[in-house]
């Protein structure tokens, strides 16, 4: 039995969703082979009342995000997604130079730069100082803070309320969900709109995406859970779009519940009905996930052992947080994966946490000509396979781990 309380509704959690053993913080890259690391249980629970899935909190957001290794601008796919989002919002809501757009967890300005190009007023809120500096260097006004009710009240006093308040892949990173959503309620103008994007728990379960679970992701959401969370703060989710990003995400649209101008769209009712049909509001459905992932773990390690027994060279591509969850849960180290490569100079020259697999620049692939390239950020597989198409010259192949381990030639 857990002493953990649900971050959404406060219920004491008794149901384990997935136990991934002991793992380091997924974005804490190791600078030297002799460096000590902290290891933590990586166990998720599901609430039997609101069906929020959450990990136990061991480290504060201040510790995890003060010096952060993830820079959004290194993914061409994500930049394209962000640019398309900006155009979609301008077409949908007819934003002008009078509009105030505020992004929570604005990272390195990857998205707000496109609003600014359209002449829209922008403000970023980003807790990681090293990442915020990059955005500020691009001329994007950025408040270096964790978002919640205190910063929302402060910005409101300064007259910085939002016509559009957005957050992409931030909701999962918030330990105090109710304070966070209450802060959005404060910062949103009376006729304003909130959009939030986050990986859909339904897709995580359907496609065995266990590696998207790590300590920095405190919570995992279905649409029904998010509707309940927002309703607790007089915010109404009135529209939803299903996206392909991060293995399957949803983008919700929310407004003040007292705003008479919005109409709840059929998309909301349809997706809620799909969640019910697939068992997302039935605790029994969640209890079978552990056994499925144990079997997948065994298939992944067996596959890599067979390749190494044949004398094959297997390199990784990418050093994402999800890759570190997969590697540490499956017990993969340099005996299985010779090295990995990443475009981010921030990660090059480091070692993956836990496994101590070295990280090089992508040029290492050409130098070593590995037989297989294990794509760790599988959500970017199309982009990565295009960037590394040259491995076909020496007969190289790609490995993808989910929804099941398989080879792409």
N, C-alpha and C positions, 0 to 999 in steps of 0.2 A: 504493500500500500504506500502511496506517495503522500507527502505533506504539501505537495504543490497545489496551488489554487489556480483555476482557469483564469487566464488574463482577460478574457472577455466577460464571463458571467460570475466568476468567483467560486464556482463549484470545486470541491476537493476532487483531485484526479486519482482514479483507481485503475484505469485501463491503459496498459502499455500498447502503443501503436507499433513502434519499432525500436529495438535496442541494437545500436551499432557498436557496442563495446566501448573501448577507451580511445580517445582521439585528441590530438592537439588542436588549437585554434586553426581553422582552415586557411586563414589569410596571414598567418604569422610565419613568414618565410625566414629560413635560418641562414644567418650570415656566415657561419663557420661550422665545420664538422664537429667541433668540440663544444659547441654551444649547448647549454642545458635548455630543456623545454618542459613546460607544464603540460600534463595530460589530464583530460577530464572525461567522465562518462558522457556518452552521446546517446541519450535515451529520450524518446518522445512519448508523450501521453496524449490520449484523445479524451475530450470532455463528453460525457454521456448526455449532457443537457444541450449544449450549443454546437458540439462537434468540432470545436477548434482543436487542432493538433499543435502541440508546443513542446519545445525542448526545455530541460531544466536550465536555469540561469546560474552560471558559475562565475562569469566575468562581466564586469560592468561595460556598458557601451563606451564609456570614456577610455577604458583600457583597450578595447577592440578597435575603435575607430579613430583614435587620436592621431595615429600615423598609419594610414591605410594604403594597401598595396593595389587596390583596384581602381584603374582609371578607365572610364567608359569609352574614351575616344580611341582606344586601341582596336576596337572592333568595327570594321567597315559596315557589317550587317546592322549593328546597333545604331550607328550614325545615320544610316539610310532610314531605319525605322523611326528615329527621332525626327528627322527632316520631314518624313511623310506625316507624322503626328501633327507637327506644327501647321502644315498646310491643311490638314483635315480640320483642325480646330478653327483656323481662320475662315475656311469655307463654311463651316457649320455655324459659327457664332458671329462672324463678320467683325472680328476684332480690328481695332484701329490704333493709332498712336495714343489715344485716350485710355486704352486698356492697360490694366496692371496684371501682369502674369507673375505668379510666385511659385517657384519650384522648391519642394522640400527634398533634401538630399540631392542637391544639384550637381554634385561631383565636380568634374573639371569644366563645366559649362558646355558639355557635349550637346545639350538640347536647347538651352536658352539662347545660344548663339544664333540659332535659326529664327527665333522670335525677334531678336534684336535686328537681324538683317531685314525683317519686315517692318521695322520702325515701331515695334511694340515695346512698351516699358517693361523691364524684367528685373526680378530680384531673386537671387538664389539663397537658400539656407543650407549650409553644409558644415557638418561637425568636424570633418577631417581637415586640419589646417594645411597639411602638405598638398592635399588635392584642391582645396579652395584657392590656394595661391595660384594655381594654373588658370582657374576661371577668372580670378581678379586680373591676372596678366593679360587675359583676352579682353579686358574692359567690361566684364560682367560684374555688376554690383553683387557682392556676396556677404551675407552675415554668417560668421563662423560660430555656429551654435547648434546644439541639439534642439530639435523642435519639440514643443509642448506648450502647455498653457502659459508659462511665464514669458517665453519669447513672443508668443502670439499676442499677449496683452501689450507687451512693449512695442511691438511693431504697429499694432492698432493705434496706440497713442501717437505714434509718429505719422499716422495717416496712411500707412502702407497695408491697406486691406486689398484682397485679391478679387478680381473679376474671374480669374481662372487660377485655381489652387491645385497644383498637380504634384504627384509623387510616383515615380516609377521604381518598382522593386525596393521600396522603403518600408512598407507596412510590416514585412516579415522581420525587419531589423529592430523593431520597437519593443522593448520590454514592458512599458506601461502603455498599453493600447488605449485605455480609456482617457488618459491624460492627453495622448496624441490626438485622438479624434475630437476631444473637447477643444483642443487648440485650433483645429481646423474650423470648427464651428465659430470660434471667436474671430478668426482672420478673414472669413468669407463674407464678401459684400452681400446685401440682402437678395440681390438677383443673380449672384455669382454661381459658378459651377465648380465642383471638385471632380477631377479625374484621378484615379489611382489604378496602376497596373501591378499585377502580382501573379506569380505562377499559380495555376489552378490545382488545388488538391486533388480534384477528380482526375486530372491528367497524370499527376504524380503516381496515383494508385494504379490507374489503367496501364501505364507504360513502365512500371517498375523504376521510377526515377528516384531511387533511395539516396543517390549521391547529392541531390539538391538539399539534403538535410545536413546542417552543420551548426555550430554554436552561435554563429553570427546571425543565423536565421532563427529567431526566437519562436516564430509562429507560422502556421501553414493553413491556408484558408479555402473554404468552399464559398460560393456566392451566398448561400443561406446564412452562414456564420457572419459574413461581412454585413449583410443587411441588418441582422440583429444588433451587431456592434454599433453601426451608425444610427440605428433607430434609438438606441439608448441615449444619444446626444442630439436628438431632434434633427437628424439629417436623414434624408430619404434617398435611397438608391433608385433612380428612375430609368436607367438604361444600362446595357452591358454589351460589350463587343468581345468576341472570342478571337484570340490572337495566336500566332504560331511561335512567338518569341519564348525563349527559355523552356522549350519543350511543350508549350501550351499554357498560355496566360489568359487572363481576362482583364479588360479595362472597364471599370465601373464609372458611371456618371452619377453624382449626388448633388443635391441642393438642400437648402433649408426646408424643413418639413412644413413650415408656415408659408413658404413661397407658393402662391396659387398658380404660377405660370407653367409649371412642369406637369407632364402626364407620364405615368409609369408605362413604359413601352412593353410590347408583347415579348421582346427579347428577354426581359427579366423573368416573366412567367414561364417561358419556354425552357430556360436554362435551369430554373428551380425545379421544374417538372422532371428534367433529365437527371438532376442530382438525386431526386427522390427515387426515380426508377432504378438507378444504379446503386442505391443503398447508402447514399451519403448521410442520410438521417437515421441510420440503423446501426447501432454500436456493434452488432455482430459482424458487419462487413469489414470493419477496421481490424478485427482480431485475427484475420487470416493473412495479413500482409507480411508478418515476420517470417512465416514458413516459406513464402514465395521468395523472399530476398535471401534467405539462407541458401536456398537451392541455386539462385543466380550467382551468389558468391562462389559456390563450389564450381560452377561451370566456368566462371572467369578464371579462377586460379588453375583449374585443370587444363584449360586451353593454353594458358601462358607456359605452364610446365612442359606441355608437349612440344611447344615451339622451341623452348630453350634446350630441351633434350635433343632436338634436331640440330642444334647449333645455330639457330637463327638469332639475328640481331633485332631487337625490338626497342624502338625509341618512342617516346611520348611526344605529342604535340599539345602545347598549352600547359599552363600552370594555374588552372582555375581552382577556386575553393571546392567546387563539386568534385574535381579530380582528386583532391586530397582526402575527401571523405571516402571515395571509392578505394583509393590506394591503401589507406590505413585500415579500413574495414576488411579488405580482402587480404591484408598482410603482404602487399606487393612492395618490394624494395629493388635495389640494383641487381639482385639475382634474377629478377623478372623483366625489369625495365631498365635498360642500360643508362638512359638519360632522358630528359625532356627538353623541349625548346619553347620559347615564348617571345612574342614581339615586344613585350614590355621591357624596356631597359631597367625598370625598377626591380624586375624579378631575375634578370640575367645575372649570373654569377652567384646566385644564392642556391640553397638546397630546399627541396620540398619539406614541409614540417612533418615530423614523424619518420617518414621513409628515408629521408636524407638523399633522395635522388637529385643529382645536380641539374641545374637549369642553364641552358645555353641559348645563344641567339639562333634563329632558324637556319643560318648558314651551316650549322653543324650537320644538318641532314645531308647536304650535298657532299660534305667532307667525308662522312662515314658511310653513306649509302645503306641505311638499314633495310632489312628485308620487310619489316612491318612498321607502320606508324600508328600508334595507339592514340586516337583522338579523344582527349580528356574532356574538352568542352564540346560534347556531342551536339549541343544545340546550335553550334556554328559549323556543323560538318560540311555544308555546301561551300561556305566561304573558305574553309581550311583545305578542303580537297582541291579547290580551284587554285589556291595559293601554292599548294605542294604537288600539283599535277606532274611535276618533273620526276617524281619518284618512280613513275611508270617506265622511265628510260632504263632503269636497271631492274625492272620487275618488281618494284616495291608495291605493297598493298596496304590498305588501311584497316584498322580494327575499330569497331564501335561496340561499346559495352551494354547499351540499353536500347530497346526494352529487353534484348538478350544479346549475348556476345556473338558477333558475326563479322565476317571479313567482306570488304568491298574492294574490288579490283579495278 
